[in-house]
Amino acid sequence: MRLPMAQGRAAALNTLRQQRAAEVETAVSQRLTAAVSAGLLTQAEADAVLKAQRAGLLGGGPRGGHMGADGSGR
C-alpha cells in the first residue's frame, strides 16, 4: 500500500512550500521596510505591496506562478 507514503510526501512538500512562502514574505517585508525608511514608499504603499504578495498576485506567493497583466497567469 503506497497511500501512507504518498500522504507523507505530500505533507513534506506542503511544509516546504510553507517554509518557502515564509522566507519570501520575510525578504519582501525587509525590502519594503528599507524602502519606507529611505523615503521611496509610504507605509501604506508598502502594506499594499505586502498584501498583494500574500495574495499571490506578485508571483512567488502562496499560489505561486506569475500573474500576467491581464490576470491570465501567462
MDTraj code that builds the backbone (N, CA, C; nanometers):
import mdtraj as md
import numpy as np

residues = "MET ARG LEU PRO MET ALA GLN GLY ARG ALA ALA ALA LEU ASN THR LEU ARG GLN GLN ARG ALA ALA GLU VAL GLU THR ALA VAL SER GLN ARG LEU THR ALA ALA VAL SER ALA GLY LEU LEU THR GLN ALA GLU ALA ASP ALA VAL LEU LYS ALA GLN ARG ALA GLY LEU LEU GLY GLY GLY PRO ARG GLY GLY HIS MET GLY ALA ASP GLY SER GLY ARG".split()
xyz = np.array([
    [0.0856, -0.1191, 0.0000],
    [0.0000, 0.0000, 0.0000],
    [0.0891, 0.1239, 0.0000],
    [0.0685, 0.2093, -0.0947],
    [0.1534, 0.3277, -0.1092],
    [0.0876, 0.4560, -0.0602],
    [-0.0356, 0.4500, -0.0248],
    [-0.1073, 0.5707, 0.0169],
    [-0.0422, 0.6419, 0.1346],
    [-0.0035, 0.5738, 0.2434],
    [0.0619, 0.6449, 0.3535],
    [0.1907, 0.7141, 0.3105],
    [0.2685, 0.6496, 0.2212],
    [0.3919, 0.7120, 0.1739],
    [0.3608, 0.8379, 0.0928],
    [0.2588, 0.8299, 0.0090],
    [0.2205, 0.9456, -0.0720],
    [0.1718, 1.0599, 0.0167],
    [0.0979, 1.0253, 0.1201],
    [0.0495, 1.1282, 0.2121],
    [0.1660, 1.1932, 0.2859],
    [0.2641, 1.1129, 0.3234],
    [0.3828, 1.1667, 0.3900],
    [0.4603, 1.2609, 0.2992],
    [0.4726, 1.2235, 0.1728],
    [0.5425, 1.3093, 0.0767],
    [0.4661, 1.4382, 0.0530],
    [0.3337, 1.4263, 0.0443],
    [0.2511, 1.5462, 0.0246],
    [0.2643, 1.6398, 0.1441],
    [0.2662, 1.5834, 0.2634],
    [0.2810, 1.6654, 0.3837],
    [0.4178, 1.7327, 0.3866],
    [0.5218, 1.6597, 0.3473],
    [0.6562, 1.7168, 0.3440],
    [0.6648, 1.8289, 0.2413],
    [0.6029, 1.8075, 0.1251],
    [0.6030, 1.9107, 0.0215],
    [0.5274, 2.0343, 0.0687],
    [0.4155, 2.0142, 0.1357],
    [0.3386, 2.1257, 0.1885],
    [0.4201, 2.2042, 0.2904],
    [0.4940, 2.1345, 0.3756],
    [0.5799, 2.2002, 0.4742],
    [0.6865, 2.2838, 0.4048],
    [0.7479, 2.2288, 0.3011],
    [0.8498, 2.3038, 0.2263],
    [0.7903, 2.4273, 0.1607],
    [0.6714, 2.4138, 0.1051],
    [0.6047, 2.5290, 0.0414],
    [0.5761, 2.6385, 0.1439],
    [0.5304, 2.5980, 0.2615],
    [0.5014, 2.6955, 0.3664],
    [0.6288, 2.7656, 0.4130],
    [0.7363, 2.6889, 0.4264],
    [0.8635, 2.7483, 0.4674],
    [0.9120, 2.8472, 0.3620],
    [0.9015, 2.8101, 0.2361],
    [0.9461, 2.8988, 0.1274],
    [0.8613, 3.0252, 0.1243],
    [0.7308, 3.0115, 0.1413],
    [0.6428, 3.1285, 0.1422],
    [0.6799, 3.2225, 0.2568],
    [0.7136, 3.1667, 0.3725],
    [0.7545, 3.2490, 0.4870],
    [0.8867, 3.3198, 0.4592],
    [0.9795, 3.2501, 0.3942],
    [1.1086, 3.3113, 0.3586],
    [1.0889, 3.4260, 0.2609],
    [1.0039, 3.4047, 0.1614],
    [0.9774, 3.5092, 0.0618],
    [0.9117, 3.6288, 0.1284],
    [0.8143, 3.6023, 0.2145],
    [0.7457, 3.7133, 0.2829],
    [0.8426, 3.7932, 0.3686],
    [0.9319, 3.7256, 0.4379],
    [1.0314, 3.7945, 0.5206],
    [1.1210, 3.8822, 0.4343],
    [1.1680, 3.8286, 0.3225],
    [1.2558, 3.9050, 0.2334],
    [1.1836, 4.0265, 0.1753],
    [1.0608, 4.0077, 0.1315],
    [0.9830, 4.1186, 0.0761],
    [0.9588, 4.2231, 0.1837],
    [0.9223, 4.1785, 0.3010],
    [0.8955, 4.2706, 0.4113],
    [1.0189, 4.3535, 0.4468],
    [1.1350, 4.2884, 0.4493],
    [1.2588, 4.3603, 0.4795],
    [1.2892, 4.4649, 0.3730],
    [1.2703, 4.4291, 0.2476],
    [1.2959, 4.5248, 0.1393],
    [1.1982, 4.6414, 0.1447],
    [1.0732, 4.6125, 0.1771],
    [0.9733, 4.7187, 0.1865],
    [1.0034, 4.8114, 0.3047],
    [1.0462, 4.7549, 0.4156],
    [1.0837, 4.8365, 0.5314],
    [1.1984, 4.9303, 0.4950],
    [1.2960, 4.8775, 0.4214],
    [1.4082, 4.9608, 0.3780],
    [1.3611, 5.0714, 0.2834],
    [1.2686, 5.0400, 0.1953],
    [1.2171, 5.1395, 0.1014],
    [1.1402, 5.2493, 0.1745],
    [1.0648, 5.2106, 0.2768],
    [0.9924, 5.3103, 0.3565],
    [1.0923, 5.3980, 0.4319],
    [1.1927, 5.3364, 0.4905],
    [1.2947, 5.4121, 0.5648],
    [1.3705, 5.5089, 0.4746],
    [1.3904, 5.4702, 0.3493],
    [1.4622, 5.5552, 0.2536],
    [1.3721, 5.6612, 0.1909],
    [1.2441, 5.6569, 0.2250],
    [1.1511, 5.7554, 0.1699],
    [1.1049, 5.7235, 0.0291],
    [1.1271, 5.6015, -0.0170],
    [1.0877, 5.5632, -0.1523],
    [0.9413, 5.5215, -0.1609],
    [0.8884, 5.4728, -0.0486],
    [0.7485, 5.4315, -0.0395],
    [0.6904, 5.4836, 0.0912],
    [0.5600, 5.5024, 0.0914],
    [0.4922, 5.5297, 0.2178],
    [0.4633, 5.3956, 0.2843],
    [0.4314, 5.3964, 0.4121],
    [0.3978, 5.2712, 0.4803],
    [0.2731, 5.2101, 0.4193],
    [0.1776, 5.2940, 0.3790],
    [0.0547, 5.2434, 0.3171],
    [0.0856, 5.1714, 0.1862],
    [0.1786, 5.2263, 0.1075],
    [0.2178, 5.1605, -0.0173],
    [0.2864, 5.0269, 0.0108],
    [0.3737, 5.0264, 0.1089],
    [0.4431, 4.9025, 0.1452],
    [0.3433, 4.7978, 0.1941],
    [0.2465, 4.8402, 0.2730],
    [0.1439, 4.7472, 0.3214],
    [0.0639, 4.6890, 0.2046],
    [0.0341, 4.7718, 0.1051],
    [-0.0413, 4.7251, -0.0115],
    [0.0395, 4.6240, -0.0932],
    [0.1682, 4.6481, -0.1080],
    [0.2538, 4.5540, -0.1810],
    [0.2604, 4.4211, -0.1061],
    [0.2772, 4.4252, 0.0236],
    [0.2846, 4.3031, 0.1024],
    [0.1522, 4.2267, 0.0960],
    [0.0424, 4.2980, 0.0986],
    [-0.0893, 4.2342, 0.0875],
    [-0.1036, 4.1649, -0.0481],
    [-0.0600, 4.2303, -0.1545],
    [-0.0657, 4.1706, -0.2882],
    [0.0246, 4.0481, -0.2973],
    [0.1411, 4.0556, -0.2344],
    [0.2335, 3.9420, -0.2355],
    [0.1711, 3.8233, -0.1631],
    [0.1098, 3.8476, -0.0494],
    [0.0453, 3.7409, 0.0281],
    [-0.0686, 3.6760, -0.0499],
    [-0.1362, 3.7544, -0.1330],
    [-0.2475, 3.7031, -0.2126],
    [-0.1998, 3.6288, -0.3371],
    [-0.0698, 3.6292, -0.3619],
    [-0.0159, 3.5586, -0.4772],
    [-0.0225, 3.6372, -0.6064],
    [-0.0452, 3.7663, -0.5972],
    [-0.0593, 3.8485, -0.7165],
    [0.0743, 3.8908, -0.7770],
    [0.1824, 3.8772, -0.7011],
    [0.3128, 3.9224, -0.7483],
    [0.4037, 3.8072, -0.7886],
    [0.3554, 3.6869, -0.7819],
    [0.4391, 3.5707, -0.8105],
    [0.5175, 3.5321, -0.6879],
    [0.5400, 3.4040, -0.6716],
    [0.6153, 3.3557, -0.5574],
    [0.5368, 3.3557, -0.4287],
    [0.4079, 3.3869, -0.4391],
    [0.3256, 3.3881, -0.3194],
    [0.2644, 3.2521, -0.2935],
    [0.1639, 3.2485, -0.2095],
    [0.1036, 3.1216, -0.1730],
    [0.0542, 3.0402, -0.2921],
    [0.0075, 3.1081, -0.3957],
    [-0.0413, 3.0359, -0.5126],
    [0.0670, 3.0152, -0.6160],
    [0.1840, 3.0743, -0.5943],
    [0.2962, 3.0560, -0.6871],
    [0.2703, 3.1183, -0.8223],
    [0.3595, 3.0946, -0.9153],
    [0.3416, 3.1433, -1.0511],
    [0.3502, 3.2939, -1.0609],
    [0.3382, 3.3406, -1.1830],
    [0.3422, 3.4842, -1.2079],
    [0.2154, 3.5225, -1.2805],
    [0.1517, 3.6248, -1.2336],
    [0.0283, 3.6729, -1.2922],
    [0.0604, 3.7710, -1.4039],
    [0.0026, 3.7495, -1.5198],
    [0.0206, 3.8424, -1.6295],
    [-0.0601, 3.9681, -1.6068],
    [-0.0319, 4.0709, -1.6845],
    [-0.1020, 4.1981, -1.6694],
    [-0.2520, 4.1817, -1.6912],
    [-0.2909, 4.0838, -1.7732],
    [-0.4317, 4.0615, -1.7993],
    [-0.4952, 3.9636, -1.7002],
    [-0.4153, 3.9187, -1.5996],
    [-0.4651, 3.8263, -1.4998],
    [-0.4709, 3.6823, -1.5460],
    [-0.4109, 3.6545, -1.6615],
    [-0.4202, 3.5212, -1.7199],
    [-0.3224, 3.4207, -1.6617],
    [-0.2225, 3.4676, -1.5888],
    [-0.1221, 3.3771, -1.5348],
    [-0.0147, 3.3408, -1.6361],
    [-0.0139, 3.4115, -1.7474],
    [0.0886, 3.3872, -1.8515],
    [0.2070, 3.4773, -1.8347],
])
top = md.Topology()
chain = top.add_chain()
for i, resn in enumerate(residues, 1):
    res = top.add_residue(resn, chain, resSeq=i)
    for name in ("N", "CA", "C"):
        top.add_atom(name, md.element.get_by_symbol(name[0]), res)
traj = md.Trajectory(xyz[None], top)
